[in-house]
Amino acid sequence: MEFVHKPVLLEEVIDGLAIKPDGIYADGTLGGAGHGSRICEKLNAQGRYIGLDQDADAVRTSSERLSRFGGKALVIRSNYADMPQVLKESGIEKADGILLDLGVSSFQLDTAERGFSYRADAPLDMRMDNRQELSAMEVVNQYPESRLFHIIKDYGEDKFAKNIAKHIVAERSKTPILTTKRLAEVVSQAIPMKFRKQGGHPAKRTFQAVRIEVNHELDVLSNSSEDMIDILKPDGRLCIITFHSLEDRIVKQAFRKAENPCICPPGFPVCVCGNVPKGKVVNRKPVLPSEEEMEQNPRSKSAKLRIFRHN
């Protein structure tokens, strides 16, 4: 299956990065190189683009697609959490711009055997990096009920989390839940009939929650946001696209903290904590896709772009 990638908010990202032709740009979520190809087109012979992805399919496909740019494009299989080290090993200390396009890709959703989609019947997997041991199968079949409840409640924001966790544990005690179809059925049965057709597929939130747990998505984002800002050059830009409120909240708080890191009590006449602002939030409200883009690419509907500029 071809790695199809429709880059979300493409022109908005290019504008947000304020690309310098001879600049250095890092992409922590390379995917199908949709954003990466456009960035490379903006660079001259002195410019450099470093694309990271933990997904082997993404790395293979993007390496082919970016080969036309020669030495200006470098593709590395790695999690964006390791970006500072990866850049250092490539002889780069600071970048002019960094892009993170979070969440699951269309290719991952549409490739049934990857086990991300509740619309297909495939082994439970959901690993973005197939080198890691933990998969959705272990989470669903081995986690205690209390932990499943908290994952579905916190990462899926599902009001029926308690009942869903209870149903999963009850069903797996009879026979292991090994496929996406069976998990979707179990989750659907746990939700009252009148709510099943509200807000999309009844298993949507649970699948999101399990995927986030398997790939430690929110932990990686929380732990890496400050690092991304720290490896920007003066006037460098960090662009992050999120797809649900949990991600967006983390990015918004990280940017706010970097802009105003002072921890002095509100009544203090002057700052004495010594924390210095690292830059400014470029857009107070997130950049959203246009009506035209949402019509052409329905998966862009929940996308939000936030931009931070380093001092």
C-alpha positions as a printed Julia matrix, in Angstrom:
311×3 Matrix{Float64}:
   0.0     0.0    0.0
   1.3     3.43  -0.97
   2.07    5.81   1.9
  -0.51    8.49   1.08
   0.04   11.68   3.04
  -2.06   14.82   2.78
  -0.17   17.42   4.81
  -2.5    19.34   7.09
  -2.29   23.15   7.25
   0.55   23.05   4.71
   0.68   26.71   3.69
   0.02   27.83   7.27
   3.01   25.78   8.47
   5.27   27.18   5.76
   4.23   30.72   6.71
   4.62   29.92  10.41
   8.17   28.63  10.0
   9.18   31.83   8.14
  11.68   29.77   6.15
  15.13   31.17   5.41
  16.59   29.71   2.19
  19.88   28.86   3.91
  18.3    27.8    7.2
  18.25   24.53   9.12
  14.84   22.91   9.66
  13.95   19.82  11.67
  10.74   17.82  11.3
  10.07   15.49  14.22
   7.12   13.72  12.58
   8.18   13.17   8.99
   5.26   10.97   7.88
   4.94   10.94   4.1
   7.17   14.02   3.7
   4.28   16.28   2.67
   5.48   19.19   4.79
   9.1    18.16   4.32
   8.97   18.33   0.52
   7.59   21.87   0.62
  10.2    22.96   3.16
  12.99   21.55   0.99
  11.62   23.4   -2.05
  12.11   26.65  -0.12
  15.76   25.91   0.72
  18.82   26.78  -1.36
  21.97   24.65  -1.61
  23.14   25.81   1.83
  19.85   24.97   3.55
  19.29   21.71   5.41
  16.24   19.65   6.33
  16.37   16.83   8.89
  13.29   14.62   9.05
  12.69   12.19  11.92
  10.1     9.45  12.24
   9.9     6.3   14.35
   7.75    4.54  11.75
   9.76    2.32   9.38
   7.22    2.74   6.54
   7.38    6.52   6.84
  11.18    6.53   6.8
  11.35    4.26   3.74
   8.75    6.22   1.76
  10.04    9.66   2.71
  13.63    8.75   1.91
  12.5     7.99  -1.65
  10.36   11.13  -1.95
  13.08   13.43  -0.63
  15.91   11.86  -2.63
  15.41   14.49  -5.37
  16.71   17.13  -2.96
  20.07   15.41  -2.6
  22.25   16.29   0.37
  20.01   19.05   1.71
  17.53   16.45   3.06
  18.45   13.91   5.73
  16.0    11.24   6.97
  16.58    9.45  10.28
  14.51    6.8   12.03
  14.04    8.15  15.55
  11.45    9.47  17.98
  11.32   13.27  18.09
  12.08   13.03  21.81
  15.66   12.32  20.71
  15.87   15.33  18.37
  18.5    17.29  20.35
  20.83   14.29  20.33
  20.09   13.39  16.69
  20.85   16.94  15.56
  24.03   17.01  17.62
  25.2    13.76  16.02
  24.53   15.37  12.63
  26.75   18.32  13.53
  23.86   20.67  14.29
  23.51   22.56  17.57
  20.54   24.8   16.76
  17.73   24.94  14.19
  15.95   27.84  12.49
  12.66   25.99  12.65
  11.08   22.82  14.03
   7.83   21.14  13.04
   5.79   18.55  14.94
   2.66   17.16  13.26
   1.26   15.0   16.04
  -1.07   12.02  16.16
  -1.6     9.06  13.88
  -1.09    9.36  10.11
  -3.66    8.56   7.43
  -1.4     5.76   6.22
  -1.27    4.19   9.68
  -5.06    4.4    9.99
  -5.68    3.04   6.51
  -3.2     0.16   6.76
  -5.42   -2.39   8.53
  -2.61   -4.65   9.73
  -1.13   -1.82  11.8
  -4.13   -2.24  14.13
  -4.96    1.46  14.59
  -8.45    1.49  13.11
 -11.74    0.36  14.61
 -13.17    0.18  11.08
 -11.04   -2.83  10.05
 -10.44   -6.3   11.44
  -6.77   -6.79  12.26
  -4.52   -7.87  15.12
  -4.41   -5.32  17.96
  -1.12   -3.48  17.6
  -1.12    0.36  17.36
   2.67    0.66  17.64
   4.09    3.59  15.7
   7.5     1.99  16.19
   7.36   -1.78  15.7
  10.7    -2.14  17.49
   9.05   -1.53  20.85
   7.59   -4.43  22.83
   4.38   -2.92  24.23
   1.39   -3.16  21.88
  -2.35   -2.62  22.2
  -2.77   -6.35  22.71
  -0.84   -6.21  26.0
  -2.61   -3.06  27.18
  -6.08   -4.47  26.51
  -5.44   -7.98  27.82
  -2.99   -7.46  30.69
  -3.64   -4.07  32.29
  -5.75   -4.21  35.49
  -9.25   -2.78  35.3
  -8.37    0.32  37.34
  -5.53    1.24  35.0
  -7.67    0.69  31.9
 -10.33    2.93  33.44
  -7.88    5.77  34.01
  -6.38    5.45  30.51
  -9.78    5.54  28.81
 -10.97    8.35  31.09
  -7.83   10.5   30.89
  -6.62    9.81  27.34
  -9.97    9.12  25.69
 -12.05   11.52  27.78
 -14.89    8.98  27.58
 -17.65    9.39  30.16
 -18.34    5.67  29.98
 -14.73    4.74  30.79
 -15.62    2.82  33.95
 -18.14    0.61  32.17
 -15.86    0.12  29.15
 -12.97   -1.03  31.35
 -15.31   -3.38  33.22
 -16.58   -4.91  29.95
 -13.05   -5.35  28.56
 -11.92   -7.23  31.68
 -15.06   -9.39  31.72
 -14.74  -10.32  28.04
 -11.01  -11.02  28.1
 -11.53  -13.41  31.04
 -13.6   -15.57  28.68
 -11.23  -15.32  25.72
  -8.41  -12.87  24.93
  -9.3    -9.78  22.89
  -6.89  -10.1   19.96
  -8.37   -8.02  17.14
  -9.49   -4.47  16.49
 -12.95   -5.68  15.49
 -13.48   -7.55  18.76
 -12.26   -4.61  20.86
 -14.61   -2.29  18.96
 -17.51   -4.68  19.6
 -16.74   -4.96  23.32
 -16.5    -1.19  23.7
 -19.75   -0.64  21.78
 -21.57   -3.1   24.05
 -20.4    -1.16  27.1
 -22.01    2.07  25.9
 -25.79    2.59  26.36
 -27.66    2.19  23.07
 -28.92    5.79  22.91
 -25.35    7.12  23.08
 -23.75    4.77  20.55
 -24.47    6.92  17.52
 -23.48   10.21  19.11
 -20.09   11.77  18.33
 -18.83    9.22  15.82
 -17.97    5.55  16.31
 -18.52    4.42  19.94
 -15.0     2.92  20.09
 -13.26    6.04  18.79
 -12.23    7.42  22.19
 -11.07    4.06  23.56
  -8.9     3.41  20.5
  -7.37    6.88  20.89
  -6.69    6.22  24.57
  -5.04    2.84  23.98
  -2.94    4.26  21.12
  -1.71    7.13  23.3
  -0.78    4.68  26.05
   1.03    2.3   23.7
   3.13    5.07  22.16
   3.5     7.25  25.29
   2.39   10.15  23.11
   1.5    12.68  25.79
   4.54   11.86  27.94
   6.86   12.38  24.99
   5.17   15.67  24.09
   5.26   16.95  27.68
   8.9    16.02  28.14
  10.06   17.33  24.75
   8.3    20.66  24.26
  10.86   22.64  26.27
  13.74   20.86  24.53
  12.33   21.86  21.13
  12.31   25.53  22.17
  15.83   25.31  23.6
  17.38   24.09  20.34
  15.97   26.98  18.3
  18.25   29.72  17.05
  17.37   33.35  17.84
  14.15   34.19  15.97
  13.66   30.46  15.28
  10.12   29.09  15.04
   8.49   26.01  16.57
   5.26   24.9   14.84
   3.15   22.18  16.46
  -0.02   20.71  14.96
  -2.31   18.93  17.44
  -5.44   16.87  16.82
  -7.15   16.64  20.2
  -7.59   18.73  23.33
  -5.06   16.75  25.42
  -2.21   17.5   23.01
  -3.29   21.09  22.49
  -3.44   21.74  26.23
   0.14   20.52  26.69
   1.44   22.68  23.83
  -0.48   25.75  24.97
   0.87   25.42  28.53
   4.44   24.79  27.34
   4.38   27.89  25.12
   2.83   29.99  27.88
   5.51   28.86  30.35
   8.31   29.63  27.88
   6.87   33.09  27.26
   6.27   33.89  30.92
   8.38   31.59  33.15
   8.22   33.84  36.23
   7.13   31.94  39.36
   7.16   34.91  41.75
   3.97   35.51  43.75
   1.55   37.84  41.87
   1.99   40.63  44.47
   5.77   40.95  44.03
   6.75   44.39  42.62
   9.71   42.93  40.69
  10.71   39.46  39.51
  13.27   37.79  41.78
  13.03   34.18  40.56
  15.51   34.79  37.75
  13.51   32.93  35.09
  13.9    34.66  31.73
  11.33   34.51  28.88
  12.52   32.37  25.95
  10.36   33.99  23.3
   6.8    34.81  22.31
   3.69   32.95  21.22
   3.07   34.04  17.62
  -0.63   33.24  17.48
  -2.77   33.74  20.59
  -5.48   31.59  19.07
  -4.56   28.43  17.18
  -4.52   28.47  13.39
  -7.33   26.27  12.06
  -7.85   24.66   8.65
  -9.97   26.5    6.1
 -13.42   25.31   5.1
 -11.94   24.26   1.76
  -9.24   22.13   3.39
 -11.71   20.45   5.75
 -13.89   19.6    2.78
 -10.98   18.16   0.79
  -9.39   16.41   3.79
 -11.95   15.57   6.53
  -9.19   14.36   8.87
  -7.92   17.94   9.12
 -11.08   19.09  10.93
  -9.65   18.77  14.44
  -6.2    20.17  13.58
  -4.81   23.17  15.47
  -1.5    24.88  14.76
   0.36   26.82  17.45
   3.58   28.72  16.77
   6.34   29.91  19.13
   9.16   32.3   18.18
  12.44   32.17  20.1
  14.01   35.42  21.3
